[in-house]
Every structure is written in structure tokens, then in C-alpha cells.
Amino acid sequence: MSTGALTIDLDALAANWRALDAMTACETGAVVKADGYGLGAGRVARRLAHEGARRFFVAVAEEGAALRKALGPAPEIYVFSGHMEGDTRRLAGAALIPMLNSIDQLARHLEALPGHAFGIQLDTGMNRLGFEWSDWSEAAGIALDHAPVWLMSHLACADEPDHEMNPYQLDIFRQMTDGLGVPRSLSATGGILLGRDYHFDMTRPGIGLYGGLPFDAAQPVVRLDLPVVQCRDLVVGEVVGYGNSWQADRPSRIATISGGYADGLIRAMSGRATFWHGDTPCPLVGRVSMDLITVDVTDLGEDPEYLTLIGPHQGVDSLAEAAGTIGYEILTSLGSRYARLEIPG
Ligand SMILES: *Cc1c(COP(=O)(O)O)cnc(C)c1O
């Protein structure tokens, strides 16, 4: 095979959903935006539906429509970006539930799709999506008259358990929603780990399902193996790759791997990431280019058929750290050229 192989462990995914579900006394949804964090929203959501998940979340209506085809009619699909201009037919056709974010969206929705289910997203301090306090004071009466199915908000710092923003947002959320008699949802993966006060009626984990921090007890879900195109010997003083950024200081064996920044192996990994062959680390040398990466396999003593970038010795988050980013970005950058294989296969 000439492309990398991305292996997705659906049993581990399911185990992560069950583990997060077991931490709360409320319902557990599943966030499958950005094509299921790069792993394939359809396969991820079908497996989680089988496991018992009933409510799924995507970022935009287009994702929701594709997910509806994969999931069939029963599960609920929510759209974080709400009811945007041009969304009406898609929301209606795929029976998607927009989480309305503003008075404008509320007006658009009630006019375009009267009687069509909606939720409300409230801004409790992150200043990204949702009704601000003043908008909510103005529009809550009208919104509540039309029976929103959920009131939700999102935490900005939930991956830092001691951050003062967490209790602050919790307090604002309570003030905006207490006593309204509408089911509530505040927490993603990080919020689940903050404890009972943050759980309300439903949680919305994403990254934890896929094996990422801050859910440090997660089972790994992803493995990435990249095939070797060719190997060559270098004498001392020879250089590798664009910009001559690596030079051999000993006689070296260099493997060229099929995969590069066009496959989501971001250029910031250059000179910093490590590949593995079984238990032997093989450092990435030189610059990551579009389709190829060069790796020092001198210490391996053999020419490998493939090398592992994400696997037992290096999870998504340790790779992210080497690349100066977060697991979310590593996952959602994973390219379309990989063969996506499933366990169980
Ligand atoms: C992405 C997202 C989630 C899931 O967050 P994770 O940190 O991946 O668990 C939940 N809610 C909202 C509003 C989101 O944007």
C-alpha cells in the first residue's frame, strides 16, 4: 500500500463513551463535528448509536445532513451554529435541531420553520457563540413560549479544573436558566471531569470519545502507520530535505515515508516528532514536506516496511505536544489520503 493506514478502534471509542457516561447520572450525547474529529462521522456515530447514544452534535447544517443519511431517522442531531441564512431547507429536510445563538437566529427560525424543534445556546463568558445576557433577558419570553428542547452553554477553561472561569460560568449558566423548566446541558469532555454540579441533564463529550485529553483515562482509538517508499545510506556531512535542515554527523540510514503535511502531519513536526518501529524510536529528520517525511532508521539495523507515528508508544496528545499543538488539531487534520481501517474489521 502506498498511503498510510489509519486504524480506528471502534471498541475503544465505545468504551470511552461508556466510561464518560458512567461518570454522570445524566444522559450522554456525542459530538461528531468535523467528520467525527477526522475519524469519519458516519462510522463513529453509528457505533455510538449502537452503544446507546441518542443525541449527536455537529457544527454546521451541512454536516448534520450528511450525518442524517448515515444514522437514519431516529437519533436527534443538533447543530451548534444554529439557524444560519440559507439553512432552512437543510434543517427541515434532515430534521436537524438548530441551537439558536441570537435574537436574529430566533426570529429567522420562528418565521421560516414554525413548529420545528430548536434549542438555545447561551453565552456564559466565552464570547464565541450564544445569546448574551442582555439578549436573553429580552428574548427569553418569546423563546420559552415556543418550547425550546434544550438550553446549553459551553465552558472556556474546563480542561483546567482549578480555573476560576469554571465556577464563574456555572454560576452565570444557573442564573440564566434556573427555574425555566427546560432541560440543560453545559459540559463537554472537560466539564464531565469537573463533577456533578456541571452535568445538568446531558453532557456533550467530543475529544474524550476519540481518546484525547483532558480525559486521561481514555483508551486510545487511533493508530497511524506510514509506509516506507525507499531507504538510502548517507555519509557524514550529507544533508536531508528542503533547506538542508539536517546533516548527518555519523554514517546514517534514512527512510523516506509516504505522508506529509498534506496528510495533516503538520510542518511544525519537522525535527521534533518521533516515529516508532515496534519498540525502537526513529527520529524524524529534516523538514516535513507535502507528501514525504524523512526518518533516521540507522539504529534499527533493518529497512522497515512501515513506521508508526500514532500508536502504543506515542498517542495523539504526545504527538501533539511534539508538534506544539493539541490533540484536537492532530485528529481533525488527519488527511483524506489515508486508508481508514476499522477494528473490529
Ligand atoms: C466541540 C464542542 C463540544 C465537544 O468538546 P470536547 O472538548 O471535544 O469534548 C461540546 N460542545 C460544544 C459547544 C462544542 O463546540
PDBQT file of the ligand as one rigid body, heavy atoms in Angstrom, charges set to zero:
ROOT
HETATM    1  C1  LIG A 401     -16.659  20.882  20.281  1.00  0.00    +0.000 C 
HETATM    2  C2  LIG A 401     -17.723  21.123  21.289  1.00  0.00    +0.000 A 
HETATM    3  C3  LIG A 401     -18.021  20.150  22.267  1.00  0.00    +0.000 A 
HETATM    4  C4  LIG A 401     -17.146  18.933  22.489  1.00  0.00    +0.000 C 
HETATM    5  O1  LIG A 401     -15.965  19.373  23.133  1.00  0.00    +0.000 OA
HETATM    6  P1  LIG A 401     -14.793  18.364  23.576  1.00  0.00    +0.000 P 
HETATM    7  O2  LIG A 401     -13.833  19.243  24.287  1.00  0.00    +0.000 OA
HETATM    8  O3  LIG A 401     -14.232  17.821  22.296  1.00  0.00    +0.000 OA
HETATM    9  O4  LIG A 401     -15.394  17.313  24.425  1.00  0.00    +0.000 OA
HETATM   10  C5  LIG A 401     -19.130  20.353  23.068  1.00  0.00    +0.000 A 
HETATM   11  N1  LIG A 401     -19.870  21.476  22.960  1.00  0.00    +0.000 NA
HETATM   12  C6  LIG A 401     -19.590  22.456  22.064  1.00  0.00    +0.000 A 
HETATM   13  C7  LIG A 401     -20.450  23.663  22.003  1.00  0.00    +0.000 C 
HETATM   14  C8  LIG A 401     -18.511  22.309  21.206  1.00  0.00    +0.000 A 
HETATM   15  O5  LIG A 401     -18.218  23.288  20.335  1.00  0.00    +0.000 OA
ENDROOT
TORSDOF 0
